[in-house]
Amino acid sequence: MQHIDIIQPIADLYARPAYLEIGVCDGMTFHAVSATRKVAVDIEFRFDLDQARAAAGGQDVHFHAMPSDRFFEPDIIGDDRFDLIFIDGLHTFDQTLRDLLNAMNVLKPGGTIVVDDVLPSSYAASLPSYERSIALRQETGNRKNHWMGDVYRLVFFIRDYLPAWRYATVGSGPFHRLILWQSPRRLGPTRTVEQISRLSYGDVRLEIDAYDIRPLDAVLDDLRVHVAAHRPAGSSPERDGD
Ligand SMILES: C[S@@+](CC[C@H](N)C(=O)[O-])C[C@H]1O[C@@H](n2cnc3c(N)ncnc32)[C@H](O)[C@@H]1O
């Protein structure tokens, strides 16, 4: 399952989806997404921006070559608000936490946030340092080239500190994405932030229930109800394709 197989069905829940992607790389997902408005942010796009802008023509598609922290500053983000935000930039706990909190501020009512790589596939993949992850893989003969960083700590932060947000995890193979939307739930057991920042790969595997891993269709059923509850009166329901 590619990112687009998760992102597009969510985008299609909105009549006129406004989509933001943090961390776009070569645009494999961003270029494939069909949405009314699309905004791309990357510290270093891996494609020619002039060509991409020309190809977008008169469409409502925008590219911001800058760190995500800068993009969320008031003079850039302005009043822009989004229905769906995909966070796939720097894969560390600190950065994804900042991206998430910033994303929550610019999400429209009824919006959805997706975060990539929340469940590391190995100890090496879970290291916050990309360089150390590679070095360890080489040392141990691990041929898998996955680096998911310590984004996994974000799941425990959300569970323990953000009870206004529901979430579920959708996975396929070694890749898992967290899907979250604003809806109150009961707060579970809480760790200190310091404890969360020290959680290890072993803790994750032993506390896998924290992820609420579910099939995409089951999560889409929940999102459909969530989106419908926030739909402005008189507006059309899900997209029928532009
Ligand atoms: C995993 S790739 C994104 C893949 C893309 N979302 C896709 O679906 O094909 C991560 C990207 O995040 C970008 N990135 C890293 N740190 C960033 C930051 N602080 N702000 C914005 N982008 C960042 C990198 O340049 C890289 O292109």
The ligand as an SDF file (V2000), in Angstrom:
LIG
                    3D

 27 29  0  0  0  0  0  0  0  0999 V2000
   10.2900   10.6570    3.3150 C   0  0  0  0  0  0  0  0  0  0  0  0
   10.5810   12.0460    2.3290 S   0  0  0  0  0  0  0  0  0  0  0  0
    8.9480   12.5260    1.8360 C   0  0  0  0  0  0  0  0  0  0  0  0
    8.2530   11.5470    0.9280 C   0  0  0  0  0  0  0  0  0  0  0  0
    6.9540   12.0470    0.3190 C   0  0  0  0  0  0  0  0  0  0  0  0
    6.0260   12.5020    1.3130 N   0  0  0  0  0  0  0  0  0  0  0  0
    6.3010   10.9830   -0.5250 C   0  0  0  0  0  0  0  0  0  0  0  0
    5.1800   10.5420   -0.1830 O   0  0  0  0  0  0  0  0  0  0  0  0
    6.9020   10.5690   -1.5240 O   0  0  0  0  0  0  0  0  0  0  0  0
   11.0260   13.2500    3.4990 C   0  0  0  0  0  0  0  0  0  0  0  0
   11.2450   14.6390    2.9430 C   0  0  0  0  0  0  0  0  0  0  0  0
   11.2320   15.5410    4.0480 O   0  0  0  0  0  0  0  0  0  0  0  0
   12.0620   16.6210    3.7370 C   0  0  0  0  0  0  0  0  0  0  0  0
   12.4210   17.3100    4.9800 N   0  0  0  0  0  0  0  0  0  0  0  0
   13.3490   16.9480    5.9130 C   0  0  0  0  0  0  0  0  0  0  0  0
   13.3680   17.8450    6.9040 N   0  0  0  0  0  0  0  0  0  0  0  0
   12.4450   18.7780    6.6220 C   0  0  0  0  0  0  0  0  0  0  0  0
   11.9860   19.9650    7.2650 C   0  0  0  0  0  0  0  0  0  0  0  0
   12.4860   20.3650    8.4540 N   0  0  0  0  0  0  0  0  0  0  0  0
   11.0190   20.7000    6.6820 N   0  0  0  0  0  0  0  0  0  0  0  0
   10.4960   20.3210    5.4940 C   0  0  0  0  0  0  0  0  0  0  0  0
   10.8900   19.2040    4.8370 N   0  0  0  0  0  0  0  0  0  0  0  0
   11.8370   18.4450    5.3870 C   0  0  0  0  0  0  0  0  0  0  0  0
   13.2530   15.9830    3.0170 C   0  0  0  0  0  0  0  0  0  0  0  0
   13.8970   16.9400    2.1880 O   0  0  0  0  0  0  0  0  0  0  0  0
   12.5610   14.8590    2.2350 C   0  0  0  0  0  0  0  0  0  0  0  0
   12.3390   15.2430    0.9060 O   0  0  0  0  0  0  0  0  0  0  0  0
  1  2  1  0
  2  3  1  0
  2 10  1  0
  3  4  1  0
  4  5  1  0
  5  6  1  0
  5  7  1  0
  7  8  2  0
  7  9  1  0
 10 11  1  0
 11 12  1  0
 11 26  1  0
 12 13  1  0
 13 14  1  0
 13 24  1  0
 14 15  1  0
 14 23  1  0
 15 16  2  0
 16 17  1  0
 17 18  1  0
 17 23  2  0
 18 19  1  0
 18 20  2  0
 20 21  1  0
 21 22  2  0
 22 23  1  0
 24 25  1  0
 24 26  1  0
 26 27  1  0
M  CHG  2   2   1   9  -1
M  END
$$$$
